[in-house]
Amino acid sequence: MDPEQQAPVSESAPLTSQLDIPAWPETQPGPLHDPEYRGLRWIFVGPHGLRSGWSVLLFTFLFILITGFVGSVFSKAHLVDRKMGFTPTGALFGEVVPFLGLLGAATIVALIERRRIFDFNLTGPRRFRRFIEGLIAGFVALAALVGALASGSWLQFGPAALSGAAIFKFGALWACAFFLVGCVEEGMFRCYLQFTLTRGINFWWALGAEALLCLALFFIDKGNGVWGVYTVALAGLLPCWLLHQATASSSAFWQAAWVGSTLFGAVHTGNPGESWIGIFAAAFIGFVFCASIWVTGSAWWAIGCHAAWDWAETFFFGTADSGNVATGHFLTTSPSGAVLWSGGAVGPEGSLLVLPIILLLLAALLVIYRREKSYTLTVAA
């Protein structure tokens, strides 16, 4: 892979100059001084340390290993059980397992690569503020989707399912669970993977990854919305090719976003109640979260938005989430009318209306933060 490196720069630097100024984080190892990289060293090590492909393989191995171990411990302690259903405690402990796996794998890889764990797209200005703004954006976006469905009579409201102290109890439990969901999924895809692929990907590696992923899905998974994955893979082809042809300094970031977003959609095909629209929407909003890193300088907005979207969908409005209706939701809703518009059993994310809502979310993100860009890519020679 062609080594490429991302680094934070001063927020006050002009936007036009940020793409050209090399800036290395303190924890980023400088170029190694052997220009030839002969033998096995060349295979595993590039000008800026462990090559990103090997880093991803190592991270994946460690994540599976640690998650498997923690999952076994939790299972023996009866903290996680598939028979528990979609409950707040079940979801909470179920997310602790991959969270610990993510934390352990990222920590080990960061030590090997001589960087801090926060270097994986978790630095940047006003992190807490960006997280809160993401929470607001996620709730507002999901509420807008529910409102659009209700106005078209594709969603019907019933009586509230909770009252009194139970609202706050279940609301808090689901908030904790979905905060972990946001940390795990954004930590894997927009933090570690986006950062690592950006420093070592080019168009041809991205295209190969997309082709391999689609081919694997073709032979392994015939249902659960795989056409959503194929659609997003095709949608990113021309833009990434044009960036490659223009030799844009930002091309590696968007090529990494293309691969990561397609993969994000692909992993959601494992959900039991998905459709192609829901899978495409997952990949699309994954791309929006990548764009949020580009304009805000970190993944904190994405973590907040992801958590609030899921919380509003599952707890507050009580709609189905990938075909699952949670235990302990506040409001009660049910789909009505044509599945293409209502989303049917999939939930609001299966409605065609989710796509313009996500597009509006992307537009709002770019408009609000367009002058606060604090993230750059530096292409290493």
C-alpha positions in Angstrom: 0.0 0.0 0.0 1.1 3.6 -0.6 1.8 5.0 2.8 -0.3 8.1 3.6 -0.4 9.9 7.0 -3.1 12.0 8.7 -2.3 14.6 11.4 -4.0 17.3 13.3 -3.0 20.9 12.6 -3.8 24.2 14.1 -7.4 25.2 13.8 -6.4 28.7 12.8 -4.5 27.5 9.7 -6.1 28.5 6.4 -8.1 25.7 4.8 -6.3 25.9 1.5 -2.9 25.5 3.2 -3.8 22.6 5.5 -3.7 20.0 2.8 -0.1 20.9 1.9 1.7 21.3 5.2 3.3 18.2 6.6 2.5 17.9 10.2 3.3 14.9 12.4 1.8 14.1 15.8 4.2 13.8 18.6 3.5 10.1 18.9 3.9 9.4 15.2 7.2 7.7 14.4 9.2 9.6 11.7 10.3 8.0 8.5 12.7 5.1 8.9 16.1 5.8 7.5 16.7 2.6 5.5 15.5 3.7 2.0 15.5 0.1 0.6 13.5 -1.9 3.2 15.0 -5.1 2.0 13.8 -8.6 2.9 11.0 -9.3 5.4 11.3 -5.8 6.9 10.1 -4.3 3.6 7.0 -6.6 3.7 6.0 -5.6 7.2 7.4 -2.1 7.7 6.9 1.0 5.5 8.4 4.5 5.9 6.1 5.2 8.8 6.1 1.9 10.7 3.9 -1.2 10.5 2.1 -1.2 7.2 -1.6 -0.6 7.5 -2.7 -3.9 6.1 -0.7 -5.8 8.7 -2.0 -3.5 11.4 -5.6 -4.2 10.4 -5.0 -8.0 10.4 -3.3 -7.8 13.8 -6.1 -5.6 15.2 -8.7 -8.0 13.9 -6.9 -11.1 15.4 -6.6 -9.4 18.8 -10.2 -8.2 18.8 -11.5 -11.6 18.1 -9.2 -13.2 20.7 -10.0 -10.7 23.5 -13.7 -10.6 22.7 -13.9 -14.4 22.6 -12.2 -14.6 26.0 -14.3 -11.9 27.6 -17.5 -13.3 26.1 -16.8 -16.7 27.6 -16.2 -15.2 31.0 -19.5 -13.2 30.8 -21.4 -16.2 29.5 -20.2 -18.4 32.4 -21.2 -15.6 34.8 -24.6 -15.5 33.1 -24.2 -11.8 32.2 -24.8 -12.4 28.5 -27.3 -14.9 27.0 -28.9 -14.9 23.6 -32.2 -15.9 25.3 -32.3 -12.6 27.2 -33.8 -10.9 24.2 -33.5 -7.2 23.3 -33.5 -5.9 26.9 -31.5 -2.9 28.2 -29.4 -5.0 30.6 -28.8 -7.7 27.9 -27.7 -5.0 25.4 -25.6 -3.3 28.0 -23.6 -6.3 29.0 -23.6 -7.5 25.4 -21.8 -4.3 24.3 -19.3 -4.4 27.2 -17.8 -7.5 25.6 -16.8 -5.9 22.2 -16.0 -2.7 24.0 -13.3 -4.5 26.1 -12.2 -6.3 23.0 -11.9 -3.0 21.1 -10.1 -1.3 23.9 -7.6 -4.2 24.4 -6.8 -4.6 20.7 -6.5 -0.8 20.0 -4.2 -0.4 23.1 -1.8 -3.2 21.9 -1.7 -2.0 18.3 -1.1 1.6 19.5 1.8 0.4 21.6 3.3 -1.5 18.7 2.9 1.5 16.4 4.3 3.9 19.0 1.2 6.1 19.2 -1.5 6.9 21.8 -4.9 5.3 21.6 -6.5 8.7 21.2 -4.5 9.2 18.0 -7.1 7.0 16.3 -9.2 10.0 15.4 -10.1 10.9 19.0 -8.1 14.1 19.3 -9.2 17.4 18.0 -10.7 20.6 19.4 -13.8 20.9 21.7 -14.3 17.1 22.0 -17.0 17.2 24.7 -18.9 19.9 22.8 -18.7 17.9 19.6 -20.1 14.9 21.4 -23.0 16.9 22.8 -23.7 18.4 19.4 -23.6 14.9 17.9 -26.2 13.7 20.5 -28.5 16.6 19.5 -28.0 15.9 15.8 -28.7 12.2 16.1 -31.9 12.7 18.1 -33.2 15.5 15.8 -32.5 13.5 12.7 -34.3 10.4 14.0 -37.2 12.5 15.2 -37.4 14.1 11.7 -37.6 10.7 10.2 -40.3 9.5 12.6 -42.2 12.8 12.0 -42.1 12.3 8.2 -43.4 8.8 8.5 -46.2 9.9 10.8 -47.2 12.8 8.6 -47.5 10.3 5.7 -49.5 7.9 7.8 -46.8 5.3 7.5 -46.3 5.2 11.3 -49.0 5.1 13.9 -48.6 6.1 17.5 -50.1 4.2 20.4 -50.3 4.8 24.1 -47.0 5.3 26.1 -45.6 2.0 27.3 -43.9 3.5 30.4 -44.8 6.0 33.0 -43.3 7.6 36.1 -39.9 6.5 37.4 -39.8 3.6 34.8 -39.2 6.2 32.0 -36.1 7.5 33.7 -34.9 4.0 34.7 -35.1 2.4 31.2 -34.1 5.7 29.5 -30.8 5.7 31.5 -30.1 2.0 30.9 -30.7 2.3 27.2 -28.6 5.5 27.1 -25.6 3.6 28.7 -26.1 0.7 26.3 -26.2 2.9 23.2 -23.3 5.0 24.3 -21.3 1.7 24.3 -22.8 0.9 20.9 -21.6 4.3 19.6 -18.1 3.8 21.2 -17.7 0.2 19.8 -18.9 0.8 16.2 -17.4 4.2 15.8 -14.3 3.1 17.6 -13.8 0.2 15.1 -14.8 1.9 11.9 -14.3 5.6 12.2 -11.5 5.7 14.7 -9.2 2.8 14.2 -10.0 1.6 10.7 -10.5 5.0 9.1 -7.2 6.3 10.6 -5.2 3.2 9.7 -6.6 2.8 6.2 -6.0 6.5 5.5 -2.3 6.2 6.1 -1.8 3.3 3.8 -4.5 3.0 1.0 -4.8 4.0 -2.6 -7.5 3.6 -5.2 -6.4 0.2 -6.4 -6.2 -1.3 -2.9 -9.6 0.2 -2.1 -11.1 -1.2 -5.3 -9.6 -4.6 -4.5 -11.1 -4.5 -1.0 -14.5 -3.5 -2.3 -14.5 -6.3 -4.9 -13.4 -8.9 -2.4 -16.0 -7.9 0.1 -18.8 -8.0 -2.5 -17.6 -11.3 -3.8 -17.6 -12.8 -0.3 -21.1 -11.6 0.3 -22.3 -13.0 -3.0 -21.1 -16.5 -2.1 -21.8 -16.4 1.7 -24.9 -14.2 2.2 -27.8 -14.2 -0.3 -30.3 -12.3 1.9 -30.6 -9.6 4.5 -30.1 -6.7 2.1 -26.8 -7.5 0.5 -27.9 -5.4 -2.5 -27.5 -2.4 -0.2 -23.8 -3.3 0.1 -23.4 -3.7 -3.7 -25.1 -0.3 -4.2 -22.9 1.6 -1.9 -19.8 -0.1 -3.3 -20.8 1.0 -6.8 -21.8 4.5 -5.6 -18.3 5.2 -4.3 -16.4 4.0 -7.4 -16.6 7.0 -9.6 -15.8 9.7 -7.0 -12.8 7.8 -5.7 -11.6 7.2 -9.2 -11.9 10.9 -10.0 -9.9 11.8 -6.8 -7.3 9.2 -7.8 -7.0 10.7 -11.3 -6.7 14.2 -9.8 -4.0 13.0 -7.4 -5.8 14.9 -4.6 -4.1 14.9 -1.3 -7.4 14.0 0.4 -8.0 10.9 -1.8 -6.7 8.4 0.7 -9.1 9.7 3.4 -12.2 9.3 1.1 -11.0 6.0 -0.3 -10.7 4.7 3.3 -14.2 6.1 4.0 -15.5 4.2 0.9 -14.1 0.9 2.1 -15.0 1.5 5.8 -18.6 2.6 5.0 -19.2 -0.4 2.7 -17.8 -2.8 5.4 -20.0 -1.1 8.0 -23.0 -1.8 5.8 -21.9 -5.4 5.2 -21.6 -6.2 8.9 -25.2 -5.1 9.4 -26.4 -7.8 7.0 -26.0 -10.2 10.0 -28.9 -8.5 11.7 -32.0 -10.7 11.3 -34.5 -8.1 10.1 -32.6 -6.0 7.6 -33.5 -4.9 4.0 -31.4 -3.5 1.2 -32.6 0.0 2.1 -31.6 -0.4 5.7 -28.1 -1.7 4.8 -27.6 1.1 2.3 -28.7 3.6 4.9 -26.2 2.1 7.4 -23.4 2.5 4.9 -24.6 5.9 4.0 -24.7 7.2 7.5 -21.3 5.6 8.1 -20.0 7.8 5.3 -21.6 10.8 7.0 -19.7 9.9 10.2 -16.5 9.8 8.2 -17.3 13.3 6.8 -17.8 14.5 10.4 -14.2 13.5 11.2 -13.1 15.5 8.2 -14.8 18.7 9.3 -14.6 18.5 13.1 -11.2 16.8 13.5 -12.4 13.8 15.6 -14.9 11.1 15.9 -16.7 12.5 18.9 -19.6 14.0 16.9 -20.1 10.7 15.2 -20.1 8.8 18.5 -22.7 11.1 20.0 -24.9 11.1 16.8 -24.8 7.3 16.6 -25.7 6.8 20.2 -28.6 9.3 20.1 -30.0 8.0 16.8 -30.2 4.5 18.3 -31.5 5.7 21.6 -34.3 7.7 20.0 -35.3 4.9 17.7 -35.2 2.1 20.2 -36.2 3.7 23.5 -37.9 7.0 23.0 -40.1 6.3 19.9 -40.2 2.5 20.5 -39.8 1.7 16.8 -38.2 -1.5 15.5 -34.5 -1.4 15.0 -33.3 -3.9 12.4 -36.5 -5.9 13.0 -36.1 -5.9 16.8 -38.5 -4.1 19.2 -36.9 -3.4 22.6 -38.1 -4.3 26.0 -38.6 -1.1 28.0 -39.4 1.5 25.4 -41.2 4.8 26.1 -43.6 5.4 23.3 -45.4 2.8 21.2 -45.4 2.9 17.4 -46.3 0.6 14.6 -45.7 0.7 10.8 -48.6 1.2 8.4 -49.0 1.1 4.7 -46.5 0.2 2.0 -43.3 -1.3 3.3 -41.2 0.8 0.9 -42.3 3.9 2.8 -43.1 2.6 6.3 -40.1 0.4 6.6 -42.3 -2.5 7.7 -40.9 -4.8 10.4 -37.4 -3.4 9.7 -38.3 -0.1 11.3 -37.7 3.5 10.1 -34.3 2.6 8.8 -36.0 0.4 6.2 -38.0 3.3 4.8 -37.0 5.0 1.7 -37.4 8.3 3.6 -34.3 7.5 5.6 -32.1 8.4 2.7 -33.2 12.1 2.3 -33.0 12.5 6.1 -29.4 11.2 6.1 -28.6 13.5 3.2 -30.0 16.5 5.1 -27.9 15.4 8.1 -24.8 15.5 5.9 -25.7 18.9 4.4 -26.2 20.3 7.9 -22.9 18.9 9.1 -21.0 20.5 6.2 -22.7 23.8 6.5 -22.3 24.1 10.3 -18.7 23.0 10.5 -17.4 24.1 7.1 -15.2 26.8 8.6 -14.0 24.8 11.6 -11.9 22.3 9.7 -9.1 21.0 11.9 -8.3 17.8 10.2 -5.8 17.2 7.4 -4.1 14.5 5.5 -0.4 14.5 4.6 0.7 12.2 1.8 4.1 10.8 2.6 6.6 10.6 -0.2 
